[in-house]
Amino acid sequence: MKKSYNVILLGIIMLFTHSAYSSLSVLLVNDNDYDTTRIEVVKTAIIDAGYEFTYFDAATAGISPSLSIMNAHDLVVWYTGNDGGGLHFWNGDETDNQTIKAYIDGGGMLWIQGLD
């Protein structure tokens, strides 16, 4: 498990340290209520790369972030975890999330992290 955390950390640091992204506004979405320590790895990676972020806990809120919340950010990092179900990425019922589609279609960047 430690190896996968290192891959997450390395990938996030590589993205965020690229000069083209030096002033990204970041939204971190936690969509995993199975193992709450895993999102801390992602938070640490973003902070260690020198970025601030807005945090949205979809697992606790029981909903996805709204389009207006996502549109306020250049990049949405969406952590799905690996618990296998109930994701708000898929509206909690395995249907397409039109809000995510609208965000991407509007030019937003989305990074999905996790096995779900």
C-alpha positions as CSV (number, residue, x, y, z in Angstrom):
1,M,0.0,0.0,0.0
2,K,2.9,2.4,0.7
3,K,4.1,2.1,-2.9
4,S,0.7,3.3,-4.3
5,Y,0.8,6.3,-1.9
6,N,4.3,7.2,-3.2
7,V,2.9,7.0,-6.8
8,I,0.1,9.3,-5.9
9,L,2.5,11.7,-4.2
10,L,4.9,11.7,-7.1
11,G,2.2,12.2,-9.7
12,I,0.6,15.2,-7.9
13,I,4.0,16.8,-7.2
14,M,5.0,16.4,-10.9
15,L,1.7,18.0,-12.1
16,F,1.8,20.9,-9.6
17,T,5.5,21.7,-10.0
18,H,5.2,22.2,-13.8
19,S,5.7,26.0,-14.4
20,A,2.6,26.2,-16.6
21,Y,0.4,25.4,-13.6
22,S,2.1,27.8,-11.1
23,S,-1.1,29.6,-10.2
24,L,-3.7,26.9,-10.3
25,S,-6.8,27.2,-8.3
26,V,-7.4,23.6,-7.0
27,L,-10.5,21.9,-5.7
28,L,-9.9,18.6,-4.0
29,V,-12.9,16.3,-3.8
30,N,-12.9,13.4,-1.4
31,D,-15.3,10.7,-2.7
32,N,-14.1,7.9,-0.4
33,D,-15.5,7.1,3.0
34,Y,-13.9,3.7,3.2
35,D,-10.4,4.7,4.4
36,T,-10.3,8.3,5.5
37,T,-6.5,8.3,5.9
38,R,-6.0,8.0,2.1
39,I,-7.2,11.5,1.3
40,E,-4.6,12.8,3.7
41,V,-1.9,11.5,1.4
42,V,-3.4,13.5,-1.5
43,K,-3.7,16.6,0.7
44,T,-0.1,16.3,1.8
45,A,1.1,16.0,-1.8
46,I,-0.7,19.1,-2.8
47,I,0.6,21.1,0.2
48,D,4.1,19.8,-0.3
49,A,4.0,21.0,-3.9
50,G,3.3,24.5,-2.5
51,Y,-0.4,24.8,-3.4
52,E,-3.5,25.7,-1.4
53,F,-6.7,24.0,-2.2
54,T,-10.4,24.0,-1.4
55,Y,-11.6,20.8,0.1
56,F,-15.0,19.3,-0.7
57,D,-16.0,16.0,1.1
58,A,-18.6,14.4,-1.2
59,A,-18.6,11.3,0.9
60,T,-19.7,13.2,4.0
61,A,-21.9,15.7,2.2
62,G,-23.6,12.9,0.2
63,I,-23.5,14.9,-3.0
64,S,-21.1,16.0,-5.7
65,P,-19.8,19.6,-5.7
66,S,-22.0,21.9,-7.8
67,L,-21.0,23.3,-11.1
68,S,-20.5,26.7,-9.6
69,I,-18.1,25.3,-7.0
70,M,-16.1,23.4,-9.7
71,N,-16.1,26.4,-12.1
72,A,-14.4,28.5,-9.4
73,H,-11.3,26.3,-9.8
74,D,-8.9,25.6,-12.6
75,L,-8.4,22.0,-11.6
76,V,-10.5,19.5,-9.8
77,V,-8.7,16.6,-8.2
78,W,-11.3,13.9,-7.5
79,Y,-10.3,11.1,-5.2
80,T,-12.5,8.0,-5.6
81,G,-10.7,5.6,-3.4
82,N,-11.2,1.9,-3.9
83,D,-14.3,0.9,-1.9
84,G,-16.2,-0.1,-5.0
85,G,-19.5,1.7,-4.7
86,G,-21.7,4.7,-3.9
87,L,-19.5,7.2,-5.6
88,H,-20.8,10.7,-6.1
89,F,-18.6,10.8,-9.2
90,W,-21.3,8.6,-10.7
91,N,-24.1,10.4,-8.7
92,G,-24.2,7.6,-6.2
93,D,-26.3,5.5,-8.5
94,E,-24.0,4.6,-11.4
95,T,-25.4,7.3,-13.7
96,D,-23.4,9.9,-15.7
97,N,-22.6,13.1,-13.7
98,Q,-23.7,15.9,-16.0
99,T,-22.1,18.5,-13.7
100,I,-18.7,17.0,-14.3
101,K,-19.3,16.8,-18.0
102,A,-20.4,20.5,-18.0
103,Y,-17.2,21.4,-16.0
104,I,-14.9,19.7,-18.5
105,D,-16.9,20.9,-21.6
106,G,-16.5,24.4,-20.2
107,G,-12.7,24.1,-20.2
108,G,-12.1,22.8,-16.6
109,M,-9.3,20.3,-15.9
110,L,-10.2,17.1,-14.0
111,W,-7.7,14.6,-12.4
112,I,-9.3,11.4,-11.2
113,Q,-7.4,9.4,-8.6
114,G,-8.4,6.0,-7.3
115,L,-9.5,2.6,-8.4
116,D,-13.3,3.0,-8.5
